Amino acid sequence: MKPVVLPALALAMLIAPMASSPALAAPAKAPAAASAAVPYARADVMRLAEKVADYQLATMAAGYIPPNTSRDTADPKGWVQGALFVGLRDLADRSDNPAYRQAILARGLANQWELGKRFYHADDHVIGQAYLWASRHGGGPEAIAPLRQRFDAILTYPPKVGLEHAEYTDPRGVDCDQRWCWSDALFMAPATWFELSAVTGDPRYGAYARKEFAAVTDFLYDKDEGLYYRDSRFFTRRGPNGEKVFWSRGDGWVFAGLARVIPLLPPGDPDRVRMEAVFKQMAAKLQAIQKPDGYWSPSLLSDPAKSPPESSGTAFFTYGLAWGVKTGLLDRDAYEPAVRKGWSALTRAVHPDGKFGYVQPVSDRPESVSYDDTQFYGVGAFLLAATAMADLDLKPVR
């Protein structure tokens, strides 16, 4: 068994001051080729997942924030760190190391189980998924009391804005973010609402999530392409070769969000059936446009020969595909090759010390990325992919 990480580490990461700082070392160079066999067996995958998680927790405990971050990266209740904790909860479910459970519980205690400050904003709801897990693993009902209070208030005063997304430079603001008007939101909020409904037995939370998920899917999902636009600003934008612009991480948020929401609905439920159909159509498209190196392009329909590796979208896609194969929603023979290619690519993004690279910095569209780029949400995506791969327990390729 892996030596237990000291519980103090998990607590320290929550109370240490966090500020941007220079890189820990000189920028690493991307490996020319894989230096070791790709881990597929469950034990080997878990070792790599824990290595990446341990690096992230240790650097957070030291107060380190990667370069090229947004101002909300240091927010312990915000989406950047919240997405990491979604990955940590899946790791905690599978690891013998209690440090991951302790980290989730300690984060909740340090946050006093509160959500982010923005009342309606989906990004400030994602940390609630960690609290829901904590409520079943030692946190008790108080772990979700503020979450219930917030969502009850939203049900009492539901947003009444439309889904058209303004430019961020608009001095009037982006009021549509009171609803789930951008693709990222479908990872941040729906699973929180559906899981709260399941945990409490209150159908109102699920009913709200069903309505909003359907509305944004009708608005942002391109049925011809089998992909979601990041938001309405991208409906008419085109890439250098005239292609539609679908952002890899934006669609990754949706694809992973579907994998987390679908199991929370009863089999045969009409909304679940609709989500499964969207998931399968997306999976088919993603399989068709995966690059030969296993990554997906930052702009999904761009020229693959000219696009860099990008690991956050790739991690979310690999997670969703692996989950789909494991549950039987996707045909194993058809999709296992794409799962293996995606996982192999992700392992090449892991630095020798456990840092997870090739993560595009915070943005709302495809942009440049390098081997040395890392972000907390990228690690969360990697942990989701790794734990889904551990569940598959694939045999090595010979």
N, C-alpha and C positions, 0 to 999 in steps of 0.2 A: 504493500500500500504506500502511496505517496505520503511523505511526511506532512503532518498537519501544519498549515500556516498559522502563526500565532494569532489568536483572536484580536489582539491589540491592533494588528494591521488593518483589519476590517473597520474598526472604530476610528483609527487614526485617519483613514481616508475621508471620513465624513466630517471631521472637525479641523483638519489641517487647512490653513489658508491657501487658496488656490489663485495663482496669478500667472500670466504668460511669462515665459522665461526662455532663454536661448536653448537650442537643441542640446540634448544630453551628451551628444557626441557628434563627430563629423558625420555629415550625411552618408548613409550607407549606399553602396552601389548595388544595383539589381543583379541578382545571380544570372549568369549567362544561361544556365540550364539547371534543372533540378539536381541537387547534390545527393539526394537519398531517395529511397523508394517511397512512394506515396502511401501514407498510412490509411488503411481501410478497415482493419479489424477494430472492433469496438474499443478494446483497451488502448490501442495505439492512437486512435482518434481522440479518446478522452485525455490522454497524456498531452497531446498537442493543444487541445482546448484549454486545459488547465495551465499550460505554459503561457498561453496568450492572456488568459484571465489574470494570472499571477503578476505578469509584467504590468498589466493595466492597473491593478489594484495597488501595486507597489509604487508606481509613478504618481498615482493620484494621492496616495498617502503622503508622498513627499511634496505635494502641492504643485506638481508639474502639469501644465496645460500645453498641448502641442501648438506649434505656430499655425498661422492661417486659420484661426478660429473666429467664431462670432462672439459678440459681447455676452450672449446668454450661455456660453459654454460652461462657465463657472457656476451657473445656477444649479444647486443640488435638487431642485424641484422641476427643472426644465427638461425639454425634449432631448437635448444632446446627451445628457447623462441618463435620462429616463430610458432611452432606447438601449443603452448599455445594461440597465437593470432588467429589462425584459429578457435579454440574453442570459444574464446571470441566474434568473429564476429557472430557466431550462437546464442550465448547468448544475444548479443546486439540486434539482430533482434527480440527477444521474450520478453525481460525484459522491465519493466517500469522504471527501474533505469538507468538514463543517464550516470552513471559512466563508464559503459563498453564501450559505444560509445566514451566517452571522452578519455578513456585509449588508444583506437585504434588510434584516431586522434593524441593524444599527442605523442604516440610512433612514428608515421610517421613523425611528425614535428621534434622530437628529432633526428631521423635518417636522416633528410633531404630527406626522401623518397628514400633513397638509398638501394640497395641490399647488400648482403655480398660481401667480397672482391674477392672470387674465381669466376672467370669469368663464367665458364661453370657449376660449381658444383650445382647439384639440391638442396642440403641443403641450399645454399645461395639464392635460389629463393623462398622458401616457404613464407618468410615475405611479398613477393609481393601480396599474397592473402589478407593480411590485408590492403595493400595499395589500392587494387582494390575495396575492401569494402568501404574504406575511401573516395575514389574518388566519390562515389555515396551518401555519407552521410556528406558532408561538406568539404571534402578535395579538390574537384575540379580536373580538368585535370592535374594540377601540381603534384598530388599525384602519378600518374603513368608515368610521363614523364621520369624519370630515368629508370624505368622498360622497357618502350618501347625502349629506347636507347640501353639498354643492349641486349634485345632480337633481335633487329634489327641487332646488331653487330654479334650475334651468327648466325643469318641467313646468314649474309654476309660471315662469316668465320666458317662454321659448323665443328664440331669435326669429325675427320677421324680415330679415334681409334676403336678397336674392343670391345667386351663385356666380354672377359676373365678377371677375377679379380685376380690380384696378391696378395700375402701376404702383410700385412701392414708392415712387417719387410723388405720387398724387398727394397734395397737401390735405386732402379730405380724408386720407387714410384708406385702408383696405377693410371695409366693414363686412365683406362677405366671410371673413375668417371667424365670424360668430357661428358660422356653419362649417361644414366639411367641404369647402369649395376648392381645395387643392389636394393633389394626390397623396401627399405625405400624411394628411389627416386620417386617411383610411387605415393607417397602421397605429396612429397615436390614440385615437378615441374609441372606435367601435368595439374593439375587444374589451375595453374597460367597461363600457356600457353593458354589453352582453354578459360578461362574466359577473358583474354586480347583480344583474337580473337573476342569473343562475344561483349565485351564492345566497341572495336574500329571498328568492322566490317571488319577487315583485316584478310582474310582467311589464310594468310601465317603462322600465329602463330599456328592455329589449324592444318594445314597440317603438320607442323614440329612435333607437339605433336602426331598426329595420327601415323606417321611413326616410331617415337621412341618408343611409347607405344607398337606397334605391334612387333617391333624387340625384345624388352626385354621380352615380354610375350612369344614369340616363343622360347626364349633362356632359361628363368628361370622357366616357368610354367610346372609343372609335371602333365600331363593330367591324368595319372593313379591315382594319389593321390588327384588331385583337389587342389593343394597347390603350392605356389611359394618357390623355394629355396631362401635363403637370397642373395647368389651370387654363382658364378660358383665353388668356393672353396668347397662348400658343396655338390656337385653332388655325390661324392663318400664317404662322411663321414657317419658314422653310430653311433647310440647310443649304450648304454650298452647291449641292448637286440637285437641288429642287425637292429633296426629300422632306417629309413631315418630320417635325422635331418631337421625339419622345425621349424623355430623360431617363437614363438607366436607373438611377436611384429612385426617381419618382415612381416609376413602374415597379421597382423593387419594393418600395413601401407598400404598394397596393397588393402585390402578389403575396408577400409575407403576411400582410394583414388578413387576406382571405384565408390563408392557411391557419391563422389563429382564430378566426371568427367561425368558420364552417363547423368545427367540432362542437361549438357552443350552441348550435341549433339542432333540433331533433331530426333524425333521418326522415326524408320524405317531406319535410316542411317546405312549402312553396318558395320561401325566401332562400332557404338552403339550396334547393334545387337550382334556383337562378344563379346563386353565387358559384355553385359547382360548375355550371355551364360556362360562366365567365372565366373561372380559374382554368378550365380545360382548354378554352380557346386561347387564353394567354399562354398557357404552357406550350401549345402547338406552335405559336408564333415565336416564342422564346427559343425553343429547340431549333427552329429553322434559321434563326439569325445569330446563334451562338458562334463566336469566332473560332477558328481552328485551334487557337492557343487555350481555349476554354473560358476566356473572359467574354463579357459582353461590352460592346462599345459604350462610352459615356452617352453618346447620342445613338440610340439603338439602330436607326436605319441608315447611319452614315457609312462611308466606305470602310469596311473592317481593316483593310490593309493600311489605312492611314490613322487609325484610332489607337490610343494608348491602352494599356491594361487599366481596369478600374475595379476595385475589389468590393465596394459596398453594395452596388447593384448586383454584382456577381454573387456575393454571399446571400443576399435575399433571394435571388433566383434559384441558387443551388439548394437553399433551405426549402423553398416551396416545392421544387421538383422532387427532392428527397422525401419530403413529407407526403407528397401525392403518391409516390411509388409505394411507400410504406403502408399507407392507408388503403391502397388499391384503387384510388381515384384515377391514377394514371397507370397505363400499362407498363409493367416492369421492362419487358424486352424493348419497348419503343423508347423509353426515357432513361433507363439506367446509363447508357453511354453518355448522355448529356450531363447527368449527375456526376459521373466519374470525371469528366472533363472539367466541370466547374470546380469540383473539390480539388483536383490536381492543381488548377490555377490558384486557388486560394492558399494552398500550402506553400506555393512559391512566393506568396506575398508576406509570409511570416519571416521576420528577421531572425537571426540566430539567437538573439536575447529574448524573443517572444513578442517583440513589437509587430503590430499588424500594419503593413504598408499598402500603398496604392489606393488609399481612401481619398476620394475627391473631397476637398474642403467644403465647408458649409456654402450652399448655393441654392438656386432654384432652377438651374439649367445645366446642360453639359458644359464642362470646362476642363482645363488641363489638370493633370495629376502626375505625381512621380512616386517612385518606389519608397521614398522616405516620408510621404504624407500619411498621417494617421489621425484618427478622430475617435472619440468615445463611441459614437453611434456605429462606426464601422466595426469596432470590436464586438458590440452587441450583435450585429448582423453575422459576424463570423461565428460567435458562440451558438447562434441559432442554427447555422449551417452545420457546424461541427456536431452538435447534439443530435440533429436529424440524421447525419451520417453515422453516428454511433448506433442509433436505433436500427439503421439498415444493416450494419455489421457485414459489409460486403467482403468478399474474398479478394485477395490481391490478384492483379492481372499477371499472368505468367506468359 
